[in-house]
Amino acid sequence: MKRLLGAATALSFLFLSPSASAWWDMGHMTVAAVAYQQLTPSARARVASLLRLNPDFDIWVRGLPADQQDRVAFIHAATWADDIKRRDDYERGSVAHDGEEAAANIGYADHKVHDYWHFVDMPFSPDGTPAQSPQAPNALTQIEAFRKALASDVNDDVKSYDLVWLLHLVGDVHQPLHATTRFSRALPKGDRGGNNETICLAFTCGAKLHAYWDGLLGDRGGPSDADTLAATLPAPDATAATIDDPAKWVSESERLAEQFVYTGPIGDGAGPFALTDAYQADAHRVAQQQVALAGARLARLLSVALR
């Protein structure tokens, strides 16, 4: 019965979860849990001091003993960029609407949600349909900007803000559908990273393809659950883990989308497409590999930027 209830909960999130939230909370926290274990001691100390400047820090660590606060805050912080989407004091907009403020890096005084920072729509067309280049700013431009800022002499408020965004965005770009948009004859304006296709699972139809991939590591749980899940993930390839060029991360994710997302039962058009057991098994394997790889690369990025 618990398994059936868990499946029903997961399916409900496929319909209700915001489309721009890669991996959902559990996936993002697991990326952070992997990264925390691999940070250098000096990087751990520095991120701990920076995270104390986040306005949610006291909420993250409420009731925790002092020796657990730094780790738990680090894991919780990976969801902050999604949490602000649900707050009345943050404004949602587009690149056009936000104008010069779309790429602002001013720290916690910025109360824009910046949905467009969560993805980079690298074009993919299997049938030669004309494609559009990704808009900027996007996940790739911001990872580069925030990484440089962490290694610079900007004030700690900005560095803390950039840190929590990096905890999130590095995970985002390792979700294949946050790195591509498919253009095709049936969807000539693009599929918005799988948001324009729907799928069928065992007992229901109508969930977005994008949301299916976001939810592959689950949603419910806290930092301790993320630690447990992180311990079960396959170790990433050692050479791949040392790749520190975010543009290469995005290219890898786009290729994974071509190979494992837009394949098998996923045809052209809006669907719904019935996912096979084989498709779902591959999807879960890719998701686990990507989360583990994102965590290793995040640890390396932070350790270098903050040394």
Protein Blocks (a to p, Z undefined) as FASTA:
>chain_A
ZZmmmmmmmmmmmmmpcfklghijmlmmmmmmmmmmmpcfklmmmmmmmmmmpmklmmmm
goiafklmmmmmmmmmmmmmmmmmmpfkbccddfklnmmmlmgcebjmlccfklmlmpcc
ddddfkopacdddddddfklmmmmmmmmmmmmbdfklmmmmmmmmmmmmmmmmpmklmbc
cddfklmnoghhoilpccddfkbghiafklmmmmmnojbdcfklmmmmmmmpccddfklm
mpccfklmmmmmmmmmmmmmmgcjlcgdjbjadddfklmmmmmmmmmmmmmmmmmmmmmm
mmmmmZZ
